Amino acid sequence: MELSISLRSILLLLLSLSTFSSSIALRVSTFQKPTSRLDPFDTSIWNSWNFFACGINETVIKETDDCWSNQTRNSKGELEPDAETFPSGIKALADYVHGKGLKLGIYSDAGAFTCQVRPGSLFHESDDAKLFASWGIDYLKYDNCFNLGIKPEKRYPPMQEALNATGRTIFYSICEWGEHEPALWAGKVGNSWRTTQDINDSWASMTTIADLNDKWAAFAGPGGWNDPDMLEVGNEGMSYQEYRGHFSIWALMKAPLLIGCDVRNMTTETLDILSNKEVIAVNQDPLGIQGRKVSVEGPDDCRQVWAGPLSGNRLVMALWNRCLETATITAKWEVLGLDATVEVSIRDLWKHEDLSESAVKTFKAEVESHGCEMYILTPIKESYSVMDVSMSQRVLL
């Protein structure tokens, strides 16, 4: 099928083997041995799992998730695609996808089986990596089911080494669910790492996961990214305002933007959110510093300010209203790491317009319940550097 959306220059389609797949990632690039860390470049990924689950085939894909393989390996011990749903094989599918100027991802598991009880890659890392490379795979999402109680620090490096040995550029996405604090060790192993359990299409799940991922901001940067799981935007479990906040905060956190909806039948609102070039540019900013929650006020800390530095001597700021009613949210320069006397110009990323007035010392805006407004602040005095004062000492841990 033809995709009617062009969010980035490359759409990475993900073939997965497991229930816990979480893949559409806005961050892939140059393969570097021995750590396999990649620098960011323009790309988006679509993952079939959230919407299609096991209801996949060549026609639905030419994109997919779990359930692409047979239930067992062949007589040679190799993984094989399901002959009924993928009669042309994965190599032919990859050739098709590459012929469209896209890239193809696949899914496996650092366990004896995947979460859908298909063959895992534990103890088969070398053979499976060679097979994936021979098929032309560009991205591997590597899950955590049926792991035999072996520590992830021991299970995930062998696949890294196997991928490196193929000589092919393959983005390595570690899906360890955040159980063993992968931010502390996975940066030397993979290109992204899940920091949380699976997301679901609800306000409570999305906000909880945002808070959990925020804890690990200091460990992310160019080549290695915290992954708070895929986007639920467009799956109908949240409101437009909630989805807009979801996309804004994931972009600000420099998270892989993993699209998980049915892209064939997106509403205008969903497309407007996922194709916001200014918000995507924040996510893809070459400075690559994860934005963080820097201020909270109100009942249950529901009036929130999130912010982070950008290239070009700029700051991105999100005013996120997690309260039950419309609220005015104020951002003070001190929590943004700005001197109180600094005057800034302000760009509204959702209205796509520059505000008519500059701001000094504070900025405030009225935000709908469960809504999120997003801005870029640029000091008018060019000699002032937003990097002179780090926000790292002001974040809420």
N, C-alpha and C positions, 0 to 999 in steps of 0.2 A: 504494500500500500504506500501511498505518498503521504507524507506529513505536511500539513498545511501551515505549520508554525516554524518560524526561524528565530529562535531565541538567541542563538550564538552561531558562530561560524561552523561549529562541528557539533553534531548531536551524537552522543555515545549511547548506543542501544545495548541494554544489559540482558544477557542470558544468564539465568540463575538456577541454582539447584536447591535452594532452601527457603523455608518459611520465613526466616529472619532476614531475607535480603532487604537491603536498604539503599539501593544504588541509583543515583543519577548524580553525577558529581560535576560541579563546575570547577575543576582544577586538574589538569593533566598537562604534561609537557616533556621535557628532555630527560631521558633515562640516564641515571648516573650510578655506576657501580662504586662500591659494593653495597651501599645502603639503599639503592633504588629510589632515592628521593627525587622528586620532580619539581621543576619550577612551573608556576601557573601559566596557562595560556587559555585563550577563549575556547570554551567547550561547555556543553550541557549534556546531561544524561537523562534518558527516560527509562524508568523501571516498570515492568509490567505487573509486579506482585500485588501492589495495593488494590488495583482494580480487577485484574484478570485472575490472580492466584494461579491455579493449575489449568485454567481454561485457555491454554495457549496452543498455537500451531504456526506453521510457516506463514500463513495468510495474516494472522493477527500480528505476527512479528513484523513482519520481518523486524521484530523486537521481542524479547521475552524475559522470563524470570525462572522460578522453580519449575521443575518437572520436565525439563527438556531431555533428560537422559533416560536410558533404559533402567530397569530396576536392578540390574547386575552388570558387572563388567563382562567383556567377551572372553573367549578362550585364551587370549593373549594377555589378559589382565588390563585391557584398555577400557576407558570410558567410551560409550557409544550413544549417539542421539537416538531418541525414540523414532523408530522407522515409520510409525504411523503418523506422527505429528510433524516430524522433520524428515520427510523421505529424501530430500536432496542432500541432507547432511549439513554439518555446521560450516565446513569449508566453503560450500556453495553459497550458503547464507552470508558468510563473511564477505565473499567476493561481491555479492549483490549489494550489501551495505556499503562496502568500500567504493563500489561503482557509483554510489549516490553522493560520494564525497563525505561519508560519515565514518564513524568508528564503531567497533563492536566489542561489547563486554560479555563476560561469562561469569558464572557463579559456581563455587565449590565450597568445601567445608574442611576445616582443620580437625576432622574427626573421622571415625570409621564410616559414618553415614551422614548424609545431609539431614536437615530437619524434616524433610518429607521421605526419609528413609531410602534415598537413592545413594549410590556409592560415594563416599567421601574420599578426600585425597590424602588423609593421614597415612604416612608410610608409602605413599605413591607419588610424592611431590615431584621427583625428577621426571618420571614418565608422563605425568599429567601436564606439567609445565611445558615439556617438549610438544605434547599433543596440542595444547592450547596455542603455542607459538606456530605450529605447522598449519593450524586452521586460520591463522591471521588474527588472533584475538588481541585486543588493545587494552583490556581492563579486566582485572580479576577481583571480584568480591568474595572474601574468604570467611566463611561462617564458623560457628562455635559449637554445633550440636554433636552429641555422641563422642565427646572428647576423651573418654576413657580415664578421666580424672588427671590427665597430664596437664601440667601448668602451661598456660598460654605462652609464657616466655620461652618455652621449649618447643611448642608446636608450630608457632608462626615463622620463626627464622628459616627453617628448612625450605619452605616455599619461596621465601625471598631469594635464597641462594639458588634455588632451581630456576626461578624466573630470570635472574641475572645470567645464569649459565646459558640460557637460550640465545642471548644476544639481541632479543627483540624488545622494543619498548613496550612494556606492559605495566600499567598503573596498578599498584597493589593496595587494595582497600581491605583493611583488617576489621572484621565484624565480630569483636570479642564481647560486645554488649556492655563494656565499661566495668566488668566485674572485678578485674584485677588492675584497675587504674592504668589502662594502656597509655595514657598521655605521658606517663613516667618512663615508659620503655619502648613504645612502638615507633617513636620518631627515628630510631636507628634501624627499623625493620621495614616499615611500609610508608605509603604516601598519605594515607588517612587512616583514622581509627575511630570506631564507634565509642562514644563516651557514655552511652546510656542504653537501657533496654529499648525495645521497639516502641515507636510512637504509634498512636492511633488517632483517628480523625475526630478529636474532641478538644475543646478549649482547655480542659484540665490537663490532659496529656501533653499538649503542645507547650503550655506555659511551664509545667514541671520540668520538661526536658530542656527548655531554654535555660532555666535556672541551674540545672545540673551541668550543662555544657559550659556555662559561664565560669564555673569553678576552675576550668583547665585552660583558660585563655592564654596564660603565660607560656604554655608549652606548644602553641601553634605558630606557624610562620611559613614563609615560602618553602615549598617542598614537602611539608607535613602538616596535615589539617585535622582539627577536631571535627568529628562527624556526629551530629546530634540526630541522625536518621533522616529519612527522606521527607520531602514536602507532602503535606496532605491537601494542598491547595487544589480545589476543584472536585473533591470527593463528597461534597454536600453535607458533611457533618458539622461544619462551622459556618458562620455568617461571612459576608463579604468583608466587613471590618476586621473580623478575627483572622481571616486568611491574609488580608493585607498586612496585619501585624506579624503574622507567621513569616511571610516572605521578607518583610523588612528586617526582622531580628536575625533571621538566618543569614541574610546578606551581610548585615553589620558584623556578625560573628565570623565572617569569612568561611562559613560552613559550605561543604559541597551542596549545591542546589540540585537535589535529586527529585525530579518531577515524578509523581506517583499517580497521576490521574489518567483518565482515558483521553488522550490528546486528540483523538478523532472527533470527539463530541464536546469540546470545551465550550462553555458559555462565554459571552463577550466579557463578562466580569473576570472570569478566570484568565482569559487571554490577556486582558489589560494588566492583571497583576503579574503574571509570569513573563510578560514581554516588556516590562518597564525597564528601559535601557539605562536610566539613571541609577536605579536601585541595583541592577546587575553590575554596573560599573563600580559601585562601592564594593561589591563582593569580589570583583576581579582587580581591585586596586593593586598596583605592583608593590606597594609598601608591604602588603600582606600581614598587617597587624590586626589581630582579632579585637573587635570592639567589645566593650564590657558594660555591665550594669554599674553606674557610678553614683546614683542617687535614688532613694525611695522615700516616699511620704504617704500619709493617709492610712485608712483602715487596712490592715493586712499588707501594708507597703504597696498599695495598689497604684499609686501615682509614681511612675518610674521614668528615669532618664538613663538611656544607654548611649555610649559614645565611644569613639576611637579615632586615632589619627589616620590621615590619608596622605598620599603623595601630593606634591604641589603645595605644601604648607597649608593644608586644609584639615578640618575636623568633620566627621559625620556624627550626627546626633539624632536619636529617636526619642520622641516623647510617647510613652506607651501607657495607655490608660487601662489598667486591669480592674478598675472599680465597676460597680454595678450601675453607675450613672455618669453622665457627662461631667468632666472635671477640667479645671485649669491646671496645667502642669508647668512648673517653673524650673528652668535650668539655670543654675548659678555658675558663673565663670570658674569659681574655685573648684568645683567638682569636675570641670572639663580640663583642668590644668592650664587655664588661661589667666593672665594677669587681669585684675578687675578693671583696669583702665583701657584694655584693648577693645577697639571698635572692629566689628566684623560685619561683612555683608552676608546675606543669608539666601540660600537657594532651596526652594520647596521641591522635593523630589517626586511627590505625588501630584502636585498641581503643575509641575514643570514650568515654574516661573520664579523669577527673583523677587524677593520682597522689596517693597518700595522704600522701606526704612532700614537703616543699619541698626545694630544693637551694641550696647555697652553694659557690662556687669552682669546682666541677666537677660533671659529670653523666655517668654511664656506664650502658651497657646491653649485654646480650648480644644479638647479632644473628646470625641464620642466615646461612650462606654465600649470597652474592648477594642477601641480603635488605636491606631498608631500613626503619628505624623513623623516624617523623616526629612532632615535638612542637612545641607552642607554649609559650614561656617568657614569663611575665609578672612583672615585679618586684613584690614584695609591698608595698614602700614606694613609694607612688604619686608621691612627689616626685622619685624617680629617673627620669631619662629615658634610654631605650635609644638615643636619637639623639645624646646628648651626645658619645659616642665613636664615631667612624666606623670601620666594619670595612674601609674601602677600603684602608687601609695594611697590613692583615693578610692580604689575599687572596693566594692562590698564583697567580702569573702564569706 
